[in-house]
Amino acid sequence: MTNKTMYDQCSEHIHLYVLIQMNDGSQIDGIVTGVDNENVHLAVPIDYSQANHSYDQRVFWPGYGGFGYPGFGRRRFNRLILPLAALAAISVLPWY
């Protein structure tokens, strides 16, 4: 596919949870956050079950009688930028 075709398809899927297939056969799922003339920008979910750090990295903020309340300081998404020329297909996934 041409960059123009992939640009148009990615533009139609902004803010949607998608599955992108690359020319090499690999697949990446994430939320399309933006598209420019050469790249598509994704927010890719982090798989904490395979991460090397602690799963529960909550931060407690002051309040509620000295006990505080949990401020969830861990990141849930990483940013990923892919070239449009490397994309083979894009499709919408259900988010639930």
Secondary structure as UniProt FT lines:
FT   HELIX           3..12
FT   TURN            13..15
FT   STRAND          17..22
FT   TURN            23..24
FT   STRAND          27..35
FT   STRAND          39..45
FT   TURN            48..49
FT   STRAND          59..61
FT   TURN            64..67
FT   STRAND          69..71
FT   STRAND          77..83
FT   HELIX           84..86
FT   STRAND          87..92
//
